[in-house]
Amino acid sequence: FARNRRKLADVGIYYPVTPGSENHNKLAVYALDDGRMTGAKRATLHSLGGELSAFRQKLRNQMDSEFRRVSQDTLLLSNEHLHQHLTNVNEKKRLKELLDRWCEDYRIIAYLRRQDRLAVSSFSTRLKAGAPNLAEILPSVGDNLPHIYNYRALLEQYSEIFGQHRIAPAIFEKEHFVCGDVIEDVYRRIGLNSAQGFEAIEPANEALSFAAQTFLAEFNAHVPRFINGRPNPLHDRVSELLGRQFPGRGRTVTRSEAVAFCAHFEESNDWVRRNFFPQQTTLFNDDFDDYPEELNNDARASEMVEIAAYLLDEQQEALNRTSWGILNGLGLDGSRRAKRLKALKDLALRSPGTAARVLMERLKLPTQTRPLLIKRKQ
């Protein structure tokens, strides 16, 4: 949607910037109850000193300002956190109260994926968010179904606040997509005749290979995603590099585990089917053949070494670029830059802290500006 913002505007659909330049994660941050915290909320509030009330007021004012210039009659908002993080009726009510300032009517589209597939596909995302537990792909299910997998509760709560006639769930399975294509399906559901003419975007493979998942889970145990409420750039950089260099089929579960997990949601799923898909005999297909009977989830030592070597090489390249730029800024000629760079690299290998202080002294920066990247366990 962000890539096609201008073309959407030409056909009467406005995809705003203020709630988020690419996807509208600030809407979920706004709607979350005051005492609840997520990674996205922590990162968003950091720039405002942690003041939620200030953030909410600023978002309202900025959206007011942006929408005054809008001539389109349809407002398109999109963010998966509106499912993942809004867990109760009050949070959804807070969302509607915000949107009622500008919207007269609503159509809520929610893609529903079979619960085992959702859990497996989101495992890499959870690791990138800082989860250190490699074992738990399928969460334990007690008497209360986990909200992210409880589609009945999701649709009931949105129906209570927005009205059931405004809720339009869709099944996230290829056989249910228009022309078998999810992009075409999305554009049809937002009221367009076709996705033709809009810029196609290759789907990003967010899944990490099993070796990368193993490495990141161990990394998370030592390098937190946040330090003192502030995003840790080292963690985010490593997650980005792993996703770019080591995509693939990650850790999975056995066929029997997937079937047993889905059994917990049979009643909830059947309620969704009866109320929104009465023409179907089941909500999702019952094909579990893509799962193995037994697992072989062993990461080889050579794969761990390959990942570590890649990250060290990328870190060295980043150091080279940063150091060369700083030395160039100090007005040194080419030969002197090369000598100074070599000396700085040697110093960095022996004592990174000393090297950082040398650079800061050269640039007359206070030492407290150096970010704390790794928080040691007590």
Buried (B, 14 or more C-beta within 10 A) or exposed (E): BBEBBEEBBEBEBBBBBBBBEEBBBBBBBBBBEEEEBBBBBBBBBBEBEEEBEEBBEBBBEBBEEBBEEEEBEBBBBBBBBBBBBBBBBBBBBBBBEBBEEBEEEBEBBBBBBBBBBBBBBBBBBBBBBBBEEBEEBBEEBEEEBBBBBBBBBBBBBBBEBBEEEEBEBBBBBEEBBBEEEBBBBBBBBBEBEEBEEBEEEEEEEEBBBBBBBBBBBBBBEEBBBBBEEEBBEBBBBBBEBBBEBBBEEBBBBBBEBBBBBBEBBEEBBEBBBEBBBEEEEEBBEEEBEEBEEEEEBEBEEEBBEBBEEBBEEBBEEEBEEEBBEBBEEEEBEEEEBEEBBEEBBEBBEEEEEEBBBBBBEBEEEEEEEEEEEEEEEE
